[in-house]
């Protein structure tokens, strides 16, 4: 019994130590997510990435194309490459070059992979249609030109569920919601932001807009009314730009700076904006952190402009809510970042995210993977995700109808079952928007030729009716 007595006191501390270590390491299937750059021959080389000092992504990507803003003399241009066109890109490769000032932001349409919007310093927004195999000659004529901003347009964001609805924000502190198919502005939010808008994004069903502004306020807006539902003064104490995105359950994740210029990430509940659910300090770099949130996994990726790393966190319902997972680091800094939609990933390789990192002269894909031994479809990593089908038409949405996104399964990889929604523009309405750009004679010529066409058709119809009558009488 003597040795037993010696053993007894040593058991409880050992036991408590064991339970403590269990608590320290939080159970998560994403704890070992790792980032990896692709091989050199899978990059897009010899591209002169834009040197503009503007805090947008400079890159947009979907399962068909990757697009990057490039340096252009005498105007603004961006390049659209088919995803498989890797390697060295020829200097003479055609670009999209219809803007008269530098391009500041580009964004592919979530409901049609061939449609891309661009905003520029020339105060205009243009919508372009890219042919399936990519460009064979420079594209200078947009499908639609949207005029309405009086200063440069630096933020674009397509509506997640409504077809042909686009948000643009300019340095005139105005947000415009466009019905792209009609080529016109439907909602103009111009009395809410007294200063430069740093970021503007939609929630998952597009029933709310979240903005961050130079006046140090976060605002949640009702988009069709343009009214402020919630606002938060000074989410971060520092004076440098704040970025914010909606995460799951309507919560808001913001990135900004402390008074001592340390970079911070915070999580907020907009219905109770008083105190942050969590606020963490990261480092003292000066680059603005661009947040990318994946609703399927609950992971948020923070990519700093000018950083050489991507940090990622898991957002959960238990304190401290935002849990640091890991960091992808490389030698070279990033000038911009594109984020691939879920349906463009390789599910059989357990790929949960893919970034397109812009260097000075190239674009390098970075793959985020969950290490798993099996190459079978991992259902827990890939719940049903947002598909390319819109769930509501533009007119219905502007009339007040909200609809959740239509989800698809990735079990056999993404295959477009229905043809991508065709991009139709009501030409008669468009003529008025282009005519206002000072091409009056052009439009009257158009009207004249249309009238003549109608007359010819009427004459042909009369001729046919006459022949039918003659044949009927013969019978």
Residue pairs with C-beta under 8 A, 6 or more apart in sequence:
25 31
26 323
28 314
28 323
28 325
29 370
29 380
29 381
30 297
30 299
30 314
30 325
30 352
30 370
31 325
31 326
32 326
32 370
32 371
33 299
33 312
33 325
33 326
33 352
33 368
33 369
33 370
34 326
34 328
34 368
34 369
34 371
35 310
35 328
35 355
35 366
35 367
35 368
35 369
36 328
36 366
36 367
36 369
37 330
37 357
37 364
37 365
37 366
37 367
38 364
38 365
38 366
38 367
41 86
41 87
42 86
42 365
43 86
43 87
43 362
43 363
43 364
43 365
44 66
44 68
44 81
44 85
44 86
44 87
44 89
44 362
44 363
44 364
45 87
45 88
45 89
45 361
45 362
46 88
46 89
46 90
46 91
46 361
46 362
47 68
47 70
47 79
47 89
47 361
47 362
47 363
48 70
48 71
48 361
49 58
49 68
49 69
49 70
49 71
49 335
49 336
49 358
49 359
49 360
49 361
49 363
50 58
50 68
50 69
50 70
50 71
50 102
50 103
50 335
51 71
52 69
52 102
52 104
54 104
54 105
54 154
55 198
55 241
55 288
55 290
55 305
56 104
56 105
56 154
56 155
56 336
57 105
57 290
57 336
57 337
57 338
57 339
58 68
58 69
58 106
58 335
58 336
58 337
58 358
59 66
59 67
59 68
59 69
59 106
59 336
59 337
59 338
59 356
59 358
59 363
60 66
60 67
60 106
60 107
60 108
60 116
60 338
61 67
61 83
61 108
61 338
61 339
61 340
61 344
61 356
62 108
62 113
62 340
62 341
62 344
63 83
63 113
63 340
63 341
63 343
63 344
63 414
64 82
64 83
64 113
64 114
64 132
65 80
65 81
65 82
65 83
65 108
65 113
65 116
65 130
65 134
66 80
66 81
66 83
66 338
66 356
66 363
67 78
67 79
67 80
67 81
67 106
67 108
67 116
67 338
68 78
68 79
68 336
68 338
68 356
68 358
68 363
69 76
69 77
69 78
69 102
69 103
69 104
69 106
69 336
70 77
70 78
70 79
70 95
71 77
72 95
72 97
72 102
75 97
75 99
75 100
75 101
75 102
76 97
76 99
76 100
76 101
76 102
76 103
76 118
76 120
76 121
76 122
77 95
77 96
77 97
77 99
77 103
78 95
78 96
78 103
78 106
78 118
79 89
79 93
79 95
79 96
80 96
80 116
80 130
80 134
80 135
81 89
81 93
81 134
82 133
82 134
83 344
85 134
93 135
94 135
94 136
94 137
94 138
94 139
95 135
95 138
95 139
96 116
96 118
96 128
96 130
96 135
96 138
96 139
97 138
97 139
97 140
98 126
98 128
98 139
98 140
98 141
98 142
99 118
99 120
99 121
99 122
99 124
99 126
100 120
100 122
101 120
101 121
101 122
101 123
101 152
102 120
102 121
103 118
103 119
103 120
103 121
104 119
104 120
104 121
104 152
104 153
104 154
105 118
105 119
105 153
105 154
105 155
105 156
106 116
106 117
106 118
106 119
106 156
107 116
107 117
107 156
107 157
107 158
108 115
108 116
108 158
109 115
109 116
109 117
109 158
109 423
110 158
110 160
110 341
110 386
110 388
111 158
111 163
111 164
111 388
111 389
111 390
111 420
111 421
112 388
112 420
112 421
112 422
112 423
113 388
113 420
114 129
114 130
114 131
114 132
114 420
114 423
115 127
115 128
115 129
115 130
115 143
115 423
116 127
116 128
116 130
117 125
117 126
117 127
117 128
117 156
117 158
117 166
117 180
118 125
118 126
118 128
118 156
119 125
119 152
119 153
119 154
119 155
119 156
119 168
119 170
120 126
120 152
120 153
121 152
122 152
123 147
123 149
123 150
123 151
123 152
123 153
123 170
124 145
124 146
124 147
124 149
124 153
125 145
125 146
125 148
125 149
125 153
125 156
125 166
125 168
125 178
126 142
126 144
126 145
126 146
127 142
127 143
127 144
127 145
127 146
127 166
127 180
128 139
128 142
128 143
129 143
129 423
130 139
143 423
143 425
144 180
144 183
144 425
144 430
144 433
145 183
145 433
145 434
145 437
146 166
146 168
146 176
146 178
146 180
146 183
146 184
146 185
146 433
147 433
147 436
147 437
148 176
148 178
148 185
148 188
149 168
149 170
149 172
149 174
149 176
150 170
150 172
150 174
151 170
151 171
151 172
152 170
152 171
153 168
153 169
153 170
153 171
154 169
154 170
154 171
155 167
155 168
155 169
155 170
155 197
155 199
155 200
156 166
156 167
156 168
157 166
157 167
157 168
157 200
157 201
157 202
158 165
158 166
158 167
159 165
159 166
159 167
159 202
159 206
159 397
160 202
160 204
160 205
160 206
160 386
160 405
161 205
161 206
161 390
161 391
161 392
161 397
161 402
161 403
161 404
161 405
161 406
162 206
162 390
162 391
162 392
162 393
162 394
162 396
162 397
162 403
163 181
163 390
163 392
163 393
163 394
163 421
164 179
164 180
164 181
164 393
164 394
164 423
165 177
165 178
165 179
165 180
165 206
165 394
165 397
165 398
166 177
166 178
166 180
167 175
167 176
167 177
167 178
167 200
167 202
167 209
167 223
168 175
168 176
168 178
169 175
169 176
169 197
169 200
169 211
170 176
170 197
171 196
172 190
173 190
173 193
173 194
173 195
173 196
173 197
173 213
174 188
174 189
174 190
174 193
175 188
175 189
175 190
175 192
175 193
175 197
175 200
175 209
175 211
175 226
176 185
176 187
176 188
176 189
177 185
177 186
177 187
177 188
177 189
177 223
177 224
177 398
178 184
178 185
178 186
179 186
179 394
179 395
179 398
180 394
180 425
181 394
181 423
181 424
181 425
181 426
182 394
182 425
182 426
182 429
182 430
183 425
183 426
183 429
183 430
183 433
184 429
184 433
186 398
187 223
187 224
187 226
187 398
188 226
189 221
189 223
189 226
191 226
192 211
192 219
192 221
192 226
192 228
193 211
193 213
193 215
193 219
194 213
194 215
195 213
195 214
195 215
196 213
196 214
197 211
197 212
197 213
197 214
198 211
198 212
198 213
198 214
198 241
198 242
198 243
199 210
199 211
199 212
199 241
199 242
199 243
199 244
199 245
200 209
200 210
200 211
201 209
201 210
201 244
201 245
201 246
202 208
202 209
202 210
202 223
202 246
203 209
203 210
203 246
203 250
204 246
204 295
204 404
204 405
205 402
205 403
205 404
205 405
206 223
206 397
206 402
207 223
207 402
208 220
208 221
208 222
208 223
208 229
208 246
208 250
209 220
209 221
209 223
210 218
210 219
210 220
210 221
210 244
210 245
210 246
210 252
211 218
211 219
211 221
211 244
212 218
212 219
212 235
212 241
212 242
212 243
212 244
212 254
213 219
214 241
216 233
216 234
216 235
216 239
216 242
217 231
217 232
217 233
217 234
218 231
218 232
218 235
218 242
218 244
218 252
218 254
218 268
218 273
219 228
219 230
219 231
219 232
220 228
220 229
220 230
220 231
220 252
220 270
221 227
221 228
221 229
222 229
224 398
224 400
229 270
230 270
230 271
230 273
231 273
232 268
232 270
232 273
235 242
235 244
235 254
235 256
235 266
235 268
235 276
236 242
236 254
236 255
236 256
236 257
236 258
236 264
236 266
237 257
237 258
237 259
238 256
238 257
238 258
238 259
238 260
238 261
238 262
238 264
239 257
240 256
240 257
240 261
240 286
240 288
241 256
241 288
242 254
242 255
242 256
243 254
243 255
243 256
243 288
243 289
243 290
243 291
244 252
244 253
244 254
244 255
244 291
245 252
245 253
245 291
245 292
245 293
245 300
246 252
246 253
246 293
247 253
247 267
247 293
247 295
247 298
247 300
247 315
248 295
248 298
248 315
249 317
250 269
250 270
250 271
251 267
251 268
251 269
251 270
251 277
251 315
252 267
252 268
252 269
252 270
253 265
253 266
253 267
253 268
253 291
253 293
253 300
253 315
253 322
254 265
254 266
254 267
254 268
255 263
255 264
255 265
255 266
255 288
255 289
255 290
255 291
255 302
256 263
256 264
256 266
257 263
257 264
258 264
258 281
260 284
261 284
261 286
262 281
262 282
262 283
262 284
263 281
263 282
263 283
263 284
263 285
263 289
263 304
264 279
264 280
264 281
264 282
265 279
265 280
265 282
265 289
265 291
265 302
265 313
265 322
266 276
266 277
266 278
266 279
266 280
267 276
267 277
267 278
267 279
267 315
267 321
267 322
268 276
268 277
269 277
277 319
277 321
278 319
278 320
278 321
278 322
280 320
280 322
280 324
282 289
282 302
282 311
285 304
285 306
285 307
286 306
287 304
287 305
287 306
287 307
288 304
288 305
289 302
289 303
289 304
290 302
290 303
290 304
290 305
290 337
291 300
291 301
291 302
292 300
292 301
292 302
292 303
292 337
292 339
292 353
292 355
293 299
293 300
293 301
293 315
294 300
294 301
294 342
294 352
294 353
295 386
296 342
296 382
296 383
296 385
297 314
297 352
297 381
298 314
298 315
298 316
299 312
299 313
299 314
299 315
299 325
299 352
299 353
300 312
300 313
300 314
300 315
300 322
301 310
301 311
301 312
301 339
301 353
301 355
301 368
302 310
302 311
302 312
302 313
303 310
303 334
303 337
303 355
304 334
305 334
305 335
305 336
306 333
306 334
306 335
307 333
307 334
308 329
308 330
308 331
308 332
308 333
308 334
309 327
309 328
309 329
309 330
310 327
310 328
310 337
310 355
310 366
311 324
311 326
311 327
312 325
312 326
312 327
312 328
312 368
313 322
313 323
313 324
313 325
314 322
314 323
314 325
315 321
315 322
315 323
316 323
328 366
328 368
330 357
330 366
332 359
334 357
334 358
334 359
335 358
335 359
335 360
336 357
336 358
337 355
337 356
337 357
337 358
338 355
338 356
338 358
338 363
339 353
339 354
339 355
339 356
340 353
340 354
340 355
340 356
341 386
342 382
342 385
342 386
342 410
343 385
343 386
343 387
343 388
343 408
343 410
343 414
344 354
344 414
345 351
345 352
345 353
345 354
345 410
346 413
347 377
347 378
347 381
347 382
347 410
347 411
347 413
348 375
348 377
348 413
349 367
349 369
349 375
350 369
350 370
350 371
350 372
350 378
350 381
351 367
351 368
351 369
352 368
352 369
352 370
352 381
353 367
353 368
354 365
354 366
354 367
354 368
355 365
355 366
355 368
356 363
356 364
356 365
356 366
357 363
357 364
357 365
357 366
370 378
370 381
372 378
372 381
377 410
377 411
377 412
379 411
382 409
382 410
382 411
384 407
384 408
384 409
384 410
385 407
385 408
385 410
386 405
386 406
386 407
386 408
387 405
387 406
387 407
387 408
388 416
388 420
388 421
389 406
389 408
389 418
389 421
390 406
390 421
391 403
391 404
391 405
391 406
392 401
392 402
392 403
408 414
431 443
431 446
434 442
434 443
435 442
435 443
